[in-house]
Amino acid sequence: MNQPLEHYISNTARIRSLSSPSIQDIDNAADYGTLLRDNFITIGQLARENRNILAEHLFPFLEEGTSVSDSDIKGLGDFGDSLLDAYTLDNLDPAIHAEISDRLLEKAEHSGSVKIYIQQLDREVTACYTMQNITQRLKSFPDIAEKYRKRGFAAGRKLLQYLEKEAFFSLPDNECREIVLINARYLWELYEGSVLSEEECRDNLKQLEKALALADDEEYRKRMPWYDWRHHTMRTLQYILILPEYNNARQFPKDVLDRIYTYAGKMNILWHEEPEYYKELVHENEMMVLLLRARYLCGKLSAENYRHNLMQLYNTRDKNNYELGGMTMNLMLPTEYILTLNRDHLTEEDKYQINRFYRDALNYAFHMSGRDSLSFMLEFLSHLLDCFIEIPGGMDFNEMCLNCLGALHPPTYVHSIMVGQIARCLCRHLMKMKPELFADLPMAGDPDAILSFTYRAAVCHDFGKLPITDTIMVYGRKLLDSEFSLLKTHPETAAELMRRHVSTRPYVNIALGHHRWYDNSAGYPEDLNTKELPEKVIIDIVCCADCLDAATDSVGRSYNRGKTMDDFIGELKEGAGTRYAPYLPELFDNKELRRDLRFLLQQGRRSSYSKVYRQLKDLTDQSQLYGDEPM
C-alpha cells in the first residue's frame, strides 16, 4: 500500500472521531460549540486532502479499462482491508471497500493466480456482507440489501467449489485453505436480515451443518493439524444459534427450530468443557441469550420465563462493552424482550422495563462517540427503533429519535432544530402575507396550532437518516452513487417509521415530501405528488428551511464555508416556481423576515449547539443517577 493511501486511512479515522466528540472533559455549552466548530475546520482540511488522495491514487484504478497488475491488486486489496474488518467491526469506509472489491474481482479472476483469486473472493464476501448489513436497516427498500446479498453469494459459492477434497488439498498454501474453511461457515451469514422461504430456511441450516461436519472429517483434520478446529466448531455453532434472532424474524419452521435447539445443547456442553478458551469467542452471558432463545422458540420455555431470564442477564451486562457481544447484551437483548410482548396488554412492569431499555440504549449510543464499530451498532439500534412501543407518560418515538440524533451525530440534531426554528419563522411571516395558503390545513384558523405543527414537523423531517448515520458521516469525500442512493431513501424511511406512532404520525407527509420540488419535476421520492397533500404549504416551507440551513451552515452539514443568506436568496429566486414555491422570493423581500432569519442563523445556531450539549449532559447525569436500577 502506498503512503498516500495510508494517510487516507488515518485521516478517515480522525474525521470519524472529530465529528462526534466526547463531552467528558467539556464543562459548558459554549466550549462544546467551540469544540465542534474547531473540529469541523480540521475535518475540512482533512477532507480536502482525502479527496485529492482518492482522485490521484484510487479512482484511476477503478475506471473501466484501466490496467491493473498483480501488485496493484495486492496494494489496493490491502488498502481495502484496512478500511473494513467485519470481524473486529472497525469499519472506516465500507462503501469504498465494496467499490474496490467489485473492481478487483474480475482482474483477480484473470490474473492466473489461484491465491490472488481466492483472496479477492474472500474480500468480496466480506464487502457484500458489510454493505448488506448497512442497507438492510432500510426495511422499506429490501432490494438494495438483496443486491449485495446476491453479489456476495455469487462470490462465496465460487469459493466453496474449492471445498471439494481434491480441489481443497491442491490449493497453493494453508492461507488459501483457511480462507475456504472460514467461508464454509461465514458465507451463510448473508441470509441475515431477510425473510426466508421454507426452502431457504432449510438450506441455511443445512449449509452450516456441512461446515460443522468438516471438523469431524478425519482427512481434513489429519492434513490440517495447524487449523483451529475448536474455533471452527464453536463459531459454526454460534452462527446456527443466531439463525432465529429477533423472535425468529427469518421465519424458520418448527422442525428447523427443534434442530437448532439440539445444537444449543451441543454448544453448551462444548463451552463448559473449556470455558477459559471459549469465552474469548463467546461470552457466557451472550451464549446464555442464544440458549434461552432456542428453548423459547421451540416451546420449551414460556414467554414470561424467557423475559425473566433475559432481564437477569441484562442486569449483569457490561454497559461499556462495544464489541459484538456487548452490543448483543445492550441492544439486541432488549429488542428480543420487547418482541415477545403483547402490545395490547402491557403490564406496569412491561412499561417500566421498556422505558428503561430506551433510556439505557440512548446512554449506550451516547458513549459510542468516536468508536469504529458504529455501523454494527446501528444495525442493533435500528431493530430497537423498528419495534419501538410508545407508552403514555413514557419516552415517545419523537423524543427517542431526537435523542438518538443528538447522541450519534450532533450536527444532524442541530440541523433538525434549526430547520424547525427557521420553518416556524417562515410560517409566521407567510401567514401574515398569504393566509389563504393555509386554508386546507386541518388546524386552519388557529395560527398557534399551525406554528406548532410546522415546528414539530420540521424537527422530525430527517428521522429517516438515523439508520444510515454512518453514511451521512462521510466527510472525507463525495458520496458514491451507491451511497447517494441510500441517502435518497431517508424520506420514505422516515415516513415508514413515523406513521406507526402517535407522536410522529401527523408529520409523515412533511418528512416524505421535504426533498420534492415545488412543481414535482425533480427531487425524491420520484413518484410523490405533493400537490395532492393537504400539508403542501408546510412541505414547501420545510423544504426551504432545510435548504437554507444546509446552505448557510459550515459545521456538520458540509466541510466547506457556508454561503450567506443573500447567496441563498439568489438561488431561491432562480428556482422559484420549480424547486421552490413561487411566493417565497416575495416573502424573503420582507425586511423583518430577513432580520429574524439572520438572528436564527447566528445566535439560534449557537443556542442549538448549546442544547445538544445539555441533552448529552443529561444522558450522562441520568446514567449516573439511575445506574441499572434493577427491579
N, C-alpha and C positions, 0 to 999 in steps of 0.2 A: 504494500500500500504506500502511495507517495505521501509526502509530508503535507501538502495542501488538504488532502482528504482527511488526514489525521486531525488537522486544525478544524475541519468541518465538524468532526465528531465532538471535540472538546467545546467548540463554540455552541453546538446544539445542546449539549448537556448544561452549559452555563445559562443559555437562554431559558431552558425549562425551569431552572432553579430561580432565576431572576423574576420570571413572570408571575410567580405566586410566592412571594417571600413570607417567611415566618414572622409573626408579631411578638415572639417570645421576648425579644430584647427591646421592644418599642414601648415607650411609656405613654405616648399620647397620640391623638389622631393626626395632628399637624405633622409630626415626624413620620408617621406612616404614609401620608400623602406625598411628602418629600421623597421618601424612600422609593415609592413606586415611580414617581417621575424620573428620579435619577436612574433607576433600574432600566426604564424604557429608553432612556437616552443611550445607555450601554447596549441594550438589545438592538437598537437601531444600527449602531456601529458594527456589532457582531453580525447582524443580518446582512448588511451590505457586503461584508467580507465573505459570508457564506454564499450569497448569490453569485459573486464573482468566481468562487471556487467551483461551484456546480457548473457554471457556464463554461469554464475553461477545462475542467478536469473530469467531469462526469457526463454531462448531457451529450457531448460529441460522440461518445461511445454508445449512447442509447439510440442514436439516429439510425434509421433503416439504411442498410447498405454500407455502413461503416465497418472496416476490417477490425476484427478483434482477435488477437493472438492468444495462445495458451497462457502466457504470462499476464495478459490483460484480464483474462477470465479469473485467474487466481487473485490478482490485485483487487479487482472490482468485487469479487466474491468475499474477500477478507474485509473489504470496506462495508459491504452489506451486512456481514455477520456482526460487525461492531455496532451497527445501528439497531440491531434487534437480536434478542435472545429469548426465545419462547420458554426456556427452562428457568431462567433467573428472573424473568419478567422485566428486564431492563430494555425497554422499547423507546429508543430515541427518535427513530424516523421510519416506522414500518412501511409507509407508502413508498418512499424512495427504495427501500429494500425490495419491495414487490416489483417495482419497475426494473430494477437491476436484474432480479431473478428471471423475470419474463424475457428480458433481452438476452441474457446469457444462456438460457436453456437450449435454444436452437444451436447456438455456437458450440456448446459443450457436446451436444449430441453428435455433431460432425467433426469433433476435434480429433477423433481416432484414439482417445484415451478413455478407457473404461472408468478409471479412477476419477477423472475430471467430470465425467458424465454422472456418475453416482453421487459425487459431492454436490453437483448442481441440482439433481433431482431432489436430494435431501433439503437443500436450501429452498427449493420451490415449495415443497410440502410445508415447511416452517413458515414461509412468507404467506402462503394462502391461508393457513390455519390462523395466523395472527390477524390478517385482514378480514377473515370471516368473523372472528370474534369481535372486531370493531363494528362491522356492518350488520351483524345480526342483532345489535341493540336497536336497530331501526325496524321495529316489528311491522310497520306498515309497508315496508319495502323488502320482502323476503328474496326477491330476485337478485338483489345486489349481493347478498351473502351467498346465494346459490351459485353465482358466477365464480366466486373464489373457491367454493366447495368443489365444484366440478373440475376446476383447474387443478386443485390440489390432489383430488383422486386420480386424475389422469397421470400426474407425475408419480404418485405413490404406487399405483398399480404397475408402472414400468419398473419401479424399484423392486417390488415384490416378485417380479419374474426371476430375479437373482436369488430368491429364497430356495428354489429347487436345488437339491443337493449337488448335482453335477455342476450347475452354474455357480452355486454358492462357494464351493471349495476350489473353484478355478479362478476366483476373484484375485486381483493382484496382491492384496495385503489385508491385514487384520482390520485396518481402519475402515475399508470398504465393507467387510463382513459385519462389523459392528453397526455401521450406518443402516444396513439392510435389516438387521435384527431389531434395532430400535424402532424402525418404521413399521415392522411387523405388528407392533402394539400401538405405536403413536398415531399411525395413519388414520385409525378408526375414530380418533377424536374429531375428525372432520364432520362426523354426523352430529356433533354437538350443536345445540341451539335450533334444531329443526324438528318439526313434527314428522314422524316416520310412518311409512306404510307398515303393515304387519310383516311383509317380506323383508323390508329394510331393517326392522327391529331384530328379526331372527338372524339376518346376515351380520348385523352389528355385533351381536354376541358371538356368533359362530366364528367370525374372524379373530376376535380376541381370544377365544378358546384355542384356536390354532396357534396363536402366538404363545399362549400359556403352555401348550403341549411341546413346544420346542425345547423347553427346559428339561423335559423328561426323555428327550430323544438322545440315546446313548452316543450315537455317532456325532451329533453336534457337540455334545459335552466333551467327548473324548478328544475331538480335534480342535476344540476351542477352550482349553482349561483356563486360559487367562481371562475369559469373559466373566463378568459378574452375574452369574445366573440367579443369585439370590435377589439382586436388584431387579433383574428382568421379571422374575416371578411376582415380586411384591408390587412393582409398578403396574404390571398387567392386571393383577387382581384389583388394584385401586381403580384402574380405568373401567373394569367391569362393574364395580360398585358405584361408580359415578354415573353410569348409564341412566338410571331413573331419577336423576336430580330434579329439583323443583317440582316435587309431588308428581313425578312421572310425566313430565311435560312432553316427552317424546312418544308417550302412549304405548309402552311395552305391554303386550298381553299377559294374562295371569300366569301362564305356564313359563314364560320367559322370566317373569319376576320371581317365580319359585326357584328357577335355576340360579338366578343371581343371588338369592338367599343362601343357597348351598355354598357359593363361592365366598360369601361373607363369613361363613363358619371356617372355611379353609384359611382365609386371611387372618382371622382372629387367632387361630391356633398357631399359624406361622409366625405372626408378630410376637406372640408371647414366648416362643422358643428362643428368640434372640432380640429382646426389646432394645438393648443398647445399640444394636446395629440398625434395626428397622425404624426406630424413632427419628433417625436422620432423614428418612424418606417420607414417613407418615407419622405425624404426632399422634399420641394415643387418643387425645380428645377428638382430633379430626377423624381418626378411624372409628371412634365410637359413634360419631354422627352417621357415617356410612353404614355401620352395622344396624343402628336404630332405624334408619330409613328403610333398609332392606327388610327388617322384621315388620315394620308398619305396613309397607306396600304389599306384602304377601299375606297380610291378615293375621299375623302372629302378635301384634301389639295394637292396642286401641289408640285412637287419635288422642284421647286425653292423656294416656300414659306416655305416648310419644312426645307430646308437648312438654309434659312434666320432666321427662329425661333431657329433652333439649335445653330446657331452662337451667337445669342443674349444670350442664356443660357450659352454657352461656355465661353463667356466673363465675366460672373459673377461667374464662378466656384471657388472653394477653391482649390488652387494648392497644398496645404499641407494636404489634406484630403485623408488618405489611408484606410479608411473604404470602404465598398462595394459601398455606394452612391458616395463617392469621386472618386473611380475607374470608376464608370459609367460616371461621368461627364468628367473626364480627359482622358479616353482611349476609352470607348465604344462610346461615343457621336461622336468623330472624325471618328470612323470606320463607324458608321451609315451614317454620312455625305458623306464619300468617296464612300460608296457602292451605293449611288444614282446617282453618276456622270457618264456621258458618257465619257469613257476613250479616245475615238477617237475625241472628240470635247471639249477639256478643254478650258475654258476661262482664261484670265490672273488672274482674281480673284480666280478661282478654283486652279490654280497653286500656287498662293500666300498662300491660306489657307492650301493647302496640305503640303507645306514646313513648314509652321508654326506649323501644327499639329505634324509633325515629330520632330521638334526641341523641342516643349513642352513635347512630350512623353519621349524623352531622358532625359530631365531635371527632369521629374517626376520619371523616373526609377532610375536616379542617387540618388535622395533623398530617395529612397526606402531602402538604406543601413541599415541593421540590423533589419528591421521590420519583424514580423512573418507572415504577410499576403502575402508573396512572391508568394505562389502557386496560389492564386487567381489573383494577379496582372499579372502573366504570362499568365493566361487564356485570359485576355483582350488584353495584348500586342501581343500575338500570332495571334489573329484575325486581329490586325492592320498590322502586318507583312504579313499576308496571303493576304490582299487586297492592298498591297503596290503598289504605282504608281511611276515609275521613270520619272522624268521631266528633260529634258536637262537644265543644269545650276543649278539645284537644288540638294538636297541630293539624292545620288543614293543608291541602295539597299546594295551594298558593304559597304558603309560608315555607313549606318543605322545599319547594323548588327554588325560591328566592335564597333561602339559606344555603342550599347546595351550590348555587352560583357564587355566592359570596365566599364559601369555603374553598371551592375548586378553582375559580377564576374570577378574582375581584374585579378586573376591568369589565367583564361582561355584566356583572352585578351593577356596577356603576352606570354602565351604558343603559341598562334596563330602567334604573331610577331616573336617569337623565331624560330618556325618551318619555317617561311618564310625566315629568315636570314640564318638558317642552310641549308635549301634546296637550296637556291641560291648559297651558298658556295660550297656545294657538286656538284651542277650542273656545276659550273665554272671549277672546277678541273676535273670533269668527261669528259667535252667536250674536254679538252686537252689530256686526256688519251685514250678515246674511242669515237671520234667524230662520228663514224658510227652509234652509238646508237640513234642519234638524227635525222637520215635521214628521218624518216617518219612523223616528225612534220610539220605542215603547215608553220611554220616560219623557217624551216631548212635552214641553210646557213647564218642566221642572229643571231650571238651569243648574242647580246644585247637584241633582242626580245625574245630569248629563256630564258635568265636570268630573264627578266621582267615577262614573263609568269609564270615561275616557282615560283617566289616570290609571285606574286598575287594569284596564285592557292593555294599555301601553306597557305597563310594567311586566305583564305576562308574555309579551309578544315573542320573546326569544327562548321560552322554556324548551322548545324543541332542540336547542343546541346542547342541552345537558348530556344526552347520551353520546354526543360526539365532541365533548370538551377537548379531547386530545387533538382533534383535527383543527379546531379553531385556535389552538395554541401553537400552530405552525407559524412562527415569526421569521425564521431564518431564510425563507424562500417564498416564491409564489406558490399558490396551491396548484397541485397537479390536476389534470382533468378529472381523474377518479375522485380526488378529494373535493373538488368543486361540486361534483355530482352528489356527494354525501351532504355537503353544506346546503344544497338546494332542497333537501328533504325536510329541513327543520320546520317550515310552517306546517306541513302535514303531520309531522311527528308531534309537534305541539298540540295540534287540534285533536289528534287521536288520544293523547294523554289527558288533555284538559276537559274534554266532553264527558269524562267519566265522573267528574267531581263537582259538587255544588259550588265550591269556592271559585272555580275557574270556568265552569260551563258557559256562563253568559258571555265570555270573551273569546270563544272559539273562533268566530268568523274574523275577528281582528288579527289573531295570530295566523290564521290561514291566509289572509289576504294582504299582509303588510309588505310583501315583496312583489305584488302585482301592480302593473302600471295603471294609471287612472283610466286609460281607454282600453285596457285589457289587450293591447297589442304586443306586449312583452312582459317579462318578469315570470315569476313562478308562484304557485303551480300553473302550468300552461293551460290546463282545462278549466280553470276557475274564472267565472264571470262575476266580478264584484258588483257590477251594476244591478244584479238581481238580489243583492243582500240589503236588508233594511239598515245595516250599520255602515253603509257605503261612505258617508261623510266622515265617520270616525276612522275607518280604514285609511282614507286619504290623508287625514290629519296625522295618524300614527306613521304612515309611510314617510311623510315629510319630516316629522320629528326624528325618525330613525336615521334618515339620510343626513339631516342637519347635524346631529350629534356625531355620527360617524365621520363626517367631513371635517368637523372642527376639533375633534379630539386627537391629541398627539400622544396619548397614553393608552396602551391596551388595544385599541381598535386598529391601530397601524403603527408602524415604526417610522413613518415619515412625519414631517412637521404638518400640523393640522392647517386647513385652509381658514381664511377669515369668513365671517358671516356674509360679507359683501361678495366674496367669491361664490358662496353657495347661492345667494340671491340671483346672481348672474346665471347659474346653472338652472335654477328654478324657473326663471323667465324663459330660458331657451327650451325647457321641457314642458312648459305649461300647455295643457290640453292633450298631451301624450303621456309622458311619465307622471307628471304632477297635475293636480286639479287646476283648471283654468282660472279659478278665483284666487289662488294662493299669491300670485305676484301682487295683486291689489291689496291683499291682506298685509303683505310684507312692506308695502308703501307706508303703512301706519307707523308713525314715529314712536308711539307708545309701545307698540308690539316690539319693535327693534330694541328699544331700551330695556324692556323686560327680558328679552331673549339674551341680550349681551350680559345682563346680570346673571342669568341662569348658567350661561356657558362659562362664566368665570367663577363667581362666588358659589353658584349652585353646584358646580362640578367639585369644587374643593369640599363643600359640605357633604357631597355624596361619598367621597373617599373617606371622610371622617365617619360617616355612617357605616361603611364597610368595617372600619377599624373597631367601632363599638360592637358591631354584630359579632365579629370574630372574637373579640374580648369576652363577650357574653358567653360564647360557646365554651371558652376556656374556663371562665368562672363557674358556669353551671356544672362542668365536668368535675371541678374541684369540690363544688358544693354537694352534688348528689352522689358522686362516685358511682358504684354499681347498683347501690340501693336495692338489693335482692328482697323479694317478698318473704 
